[in-house]
C-alpha cells in the first residue's frame, strides 16, 4: 500500500526540491529586476531619442546683468545611451528688448542614472557655438548665460512616463519639462 522511500530516494527528492526552489528564486529575482521601475525607466529612456521645446519670457528683474534679455527659446535633442552616458544638443535663441536675436548651440554630455524614480544628470563637458546678431548681447552677458546653463545642467528630476513616447521631468524647484520621443 504505502511505499517506503529508501534513504537514497529521500535524499534525491530533497535535492530536487532544493534545485526547484533555487531556480524559482533566481527567476523571481530576474523578473523583479527586469520589471522594477528604475530599470524599466532606464530601458524606456534608452529606447528613444528625446526632444524638448521651452519658451521663457524673462522679467528684467530675474536676471541681474541681463536686463535687455526678454525671451529665451530652447530646443533640445537628447540621447540617453545604455552605458549611462547622455548627449544633449540645445539650440538657444536669445531675444533682447530690441528684438535682436543671438543663437547659441550648446552641446553637453555626461553621465546619467535613474534611482528611486529620479533621473540624475551630471554633465562633464560643454561646447558652445554662436550665430546670429553677435552684437545683440555683450560677451559678459553671453558668459553669464552660459554659466546659467552649466549651473542648471546638473539636475535631479522626478521622472514619470506619460505615454509611449513622452516623459515628464519635475525638478526639485517644481519646474517641469516634457520630453517627447523623436520620430
N, C-alpha and C positions, 0 to 999 in steps of 0.2 A: 504494500500500500504506500507507505511513505518511504521514499528513498533516502538513505542516509548518505550525506556527502562525505567523501573522504577528506582528509586534511588537505591534500593536494587540490581537490576541487574547490574547497572553501578559499584557499589562497588565490586560485585562478579567478574566482568571482570577485574577490577583494581587489585584485589588481585591475580587473576590467572596470569595476566601479570607480576606482581612483583615476583611471585614464579618461573615462567619460566625464567625470567631474572636472578634471583639469582642462579638458578640451572645451567644455561648456564655459568655464571661467574665461578662457582665452578668447572665445568667440564673443561672449558678452562684453568683455573689456574692449575688444576691437570695435564692436558696434557702438559702444558708448563713445569712444574716441572719435569714430568716424562721424557720428551724428551729434556730438556735443556742439553747443552753439559757437564757441570760439573757432573751432576747426571748420564748422560749416560756413561761418562768415569769412574766414580766410580763403576757403575754396571759392566762395562766391566772388570775392574781390579779385582773385587772380584769374577768374574765368572771363573777365571783360576788361576792355579799356574804358576809361571813365571820362566824362566831361562835366564841367560846371560853368555857369554863367551868372555873374553877380554885377549889379549896378548899385553904386553907393553915392548918394548925394551927401556932400561934405559941408557941414556948417563951418563957418570961418573960425569959430572958437574951438573946434575939435582938434585942429592940427596946428600947434604953435610953429611959426615959421613958414607955414604953408597957407597963409590967408587967401592967396589967389586960387588955390585948388578948390574947384566947385563940384567936380564929379569924377568918379573912378569907375571904369568898366573893366571887368576881369573875365577872361575866357580861359579856362584851364583844361588841359588834357593830361590825364593821369593814368599811369600803368603801375599796377602792383604785381611784382613778379614772385613766383613761388619760393625763391631764395631769400625772401624778406627784404628785398631792395625795391624801392619805388623810384619812379621818374615822373616829374611834373614839369610841363611847359605852360607857362601862363603868359598870355598876351594882355598887357595892361594898357588901357588908354586913359591918359590923364587929361582932363579938360580944365582950363583956367577960366577966370572970370571974363576974359575977352574971347572965349570960345576957341582959343588956341589949343591944339592937341599935340601931345607927345605920346609916342607909343614905346613901351618897354616890353621886350620879350625876356622873361626871367625863366631860366632853366635851373631846376634844382633836382638833386637826387639824394637819397639817403636810405635809412633803414625804417622798416615799419613792423608792427606786431599787433595782434589782437589779444587782449587779455581782459577777462571779466566783462565782455561786451563793449569794451572801449578800443578804438583804433588809436594807436600811439605812433606818431610820425616824428622821426628825428633826422632832419636834413644834415648832410655832411658836405655838400658842395653847391655853390650858386654861381651862375653866369648871367650876365645882363647885356642886352643889345638895345641901343636907342635908335629910333627912326621917327620921322615927322618933324615938326617945328621944334628944333632944339633950343630956340630962344624963348619958348613958352615958359620954361622953368629954369632957374639957375642951377648950377652944378651942386650947390649946397642943398637946394630943395630936392633934387633928384637923389642925392646921397641920403637925405632923411627918409625919403620914400623907400629906398632900398633897405635901409635899416629897419623900417617898419615891417616890410615883407619878411625879412630874415627873422626878426623877432617873433612874428606871428606864425612862422612856418612850423616851429616845433609845437605840436598840438597833441592833445588827448581829447578825443571826441567820442561821445556815446554813439554807437552805430546801430541803426535799425534798418532792416531790409524792408522796403516799402512794396516791392513788387519784383517781377522777374528781371527788371532792368533798371532799378533805381534803389538808392540807399539814402537815408537821412543821417547826416552827421550833426550832432548837437554838442557844442563846446561847453566848457565849464562856465563860460560867461553868458550862456543861453543864446549865443549866436548859432544859427542853424544854416546848413548848406545841404543842398540836394545834389547828389552825383547821379548822372544818367549814363547808362551804358552807350558807348559809341556804336553806331551801326556799321 
